[in-house]
Amino acid sequence: HNGRLAWSLTTTHSDTQDLFLEKLDPADPARYATPDGTAVFETRPETIHVRGGEDEQLIIRGSRHGPILSDLPRFQRVDEGYVLALSWTGLRPDDRTATAIHRLNHATTVDEAFAALQDFHSPQQNFVLADTTGNIGFVAAGRVPIRKPDNDLKGLAPAPGWLAKYDWAGFIPYEELPRAHNPADGTLMTANHRITPRNYPHYITSEWQPPYRANRISE
């Protein structure tokens, strides 16, 4: 709290990571298949400073979906001709979560907190808020990918990276994330349980935590 506004968090357990199998170009392993042909892997050098030893040099590869995990020496083997890439909302270069936290620290009302948390991108969290004027609020702030209707995997298994139907179609708009403001019964709580009604139009996760703690808190 900051004297005017208080807040607490629980994790939403939202599904914000997908693994993608990238198919290598047989004629040029520096390229991989996309829905529009082939593309060149992005590369960048990284230096790991080892205490008491020599620096370790790595070349990090990335596809249009994210970094290539299967390049790590101890990673589980991927079939020849493929590599495994990670898409995660927290890896995006336009992430503004630090800005959101700074703005939240200086917010004085629930409404100001809602405005600040629009920039909270990763990882998605359940924010329960209260201010000194008697307002309470809740919002599940964070970027959650929109998976296309014909995406039959829903992030539960590695997807073929060369098929466009598995690409993310943006993120759930902030205004459409689960939220509440001064509910009629005067209470708000979260306990990692399902926070969406059955008719909620967006997919957040298929692995909500059991509701027994939430039920007990409500009692």
Number of C-alpha atoms within 10 A of each C-alpha: 15 12 9 15 22 20 19 14 18 16 15 25 19 21 20 21 16 23 21 25 23 25 21 21 17 11 7 10 13 15 19 23 21 18 12 9 10 16 16 17 18 15 13 9 9 11 10 10 11 9 7 6 7 9 11 10 11 13 11 16 19 18 24 17 19 20 20 22 18 18 18 11 8 8 10 11 13 12 10 8 13 19 20 27 25 21 21 20 22 18 13 12 7 9 16 16 19 13 15 19 16 12 18 25 16 16 21 20 22 27 16 14 27 23 15 21 23 19 21 24 23 20 19 24 21 24 22 22 24 24 21 13 11 10 16 23 24 25 25 25 25 27 26 27 24 18 22 15 9 9 15 13 12 20 18 13 12 17 22 19 24 19 14 14 17 22 22 16 12 12 15 18 13 20 11 12 18 15 18 13 19 15 12 6 6 11 11 17 18 21 20 20 19 19 18 15 8 7 6 12 10 15 15 24 16 13 12 14 14 12 14 11 14 16 11 9 12 11 6
